[in-house]
C-alpha cells in the first residue's frame, strides 16, 4: 500500500509551500491560489497521461496522491524557500 505514504508526503511538502507563502506575504491569498494550482495540475496531469491502466495513472502517477504531484510539490517547496532567502521581506 503505497498511497498513504505518498499522500502524507504530498501534504507535508505542500504545507511548506503554503506556509512559506503565507508567512512571506502576510496574506492567505497566495496560499489559496497555490492550492488551486495544485488541484488543477493533478487534473491536467491525469488528462495528459494516457495508459491502459487508469489505476496506475490516477493513484500512483498523476492523481492527488501521485508521484508526479509529489515531486513537483517538493521542487516548488525547495525553490520557494531558496527564493525567499534571496529576497527577504522588507518591513515598511
N, C-alpha and C positions, 0 to 999 in steps of 0.2 A: 504494500500500500504506500505509494509514493506521493499521493495527492495531499495528505495533511502536511507533510514537511514542506512541500512546495508552497502551499497556501500560507503557512506560518512565515516562511522566509520572505515571501512577497509582501506580507503585511509589515514585517519588520523593516524591510528596505523602503517601502512606501512611507512608513512613519518617519524615517529620516528625511525623506524628500519633503513631505507635508509639514513636518515640524520646522525644518530649516526655512522653508518659505514663510511660514507664519511668523517665526522669530525675526527674520531678516526684514520683512516688510511691515510688520505690525498690523497686518490685516489678514482676515481669513479668506479673502477672495482669491489670491494666487493659489493657495492650497486647494480651494474648491475647484478652480479651473484645472489644476493638475490632476485632481481626481477624475474630472470629466474626461480629460485627455487619456488617462489610464483606461477608463471604461470604453472609450471609443477605439483605442488602439487594440484591445484584445478582440473587439468585434471585427475590426478591419483585418487583423492577422488571421482570424478564423476564416474570413471570407476569401482571403488570398491564398490560403493553403488548401490545395486540392489533394485528396487522398482517398483511397478505398476504405480507410479505417477512420471513421469520424471520431471514435473514442480517443484514438491516438492524438488527433488534432485538437479536439475540444478539451480534453483533460490534461494531456501531457505536454503539448507544444504551445498552442496559441490561445487556449482558454484563460479564464481569470486565474486559474492555478497553474498555468503553463510555464514551461521553462523559458520560452522566448520573452514573456512578460517579466518574469523574474530577472532575467539577465538585463533587460532594458531598464528596469527599475533600479537595479544595483548600479549600473553605469550612470544613470541620472543622479543617484544619490552621491556617488563619488565626485562627479563633475560639478554638481551644485555646491557641495561642501568646499571643493577646491576654489571654485569661482568666488564664493562668499569670503574665503580667506584672503583672496587677492583684491577684493573690492569691499572693504569693511564699510559698514553702515555709519554714516556721519550724522551725529545729532545736530539739529538746528538750534 
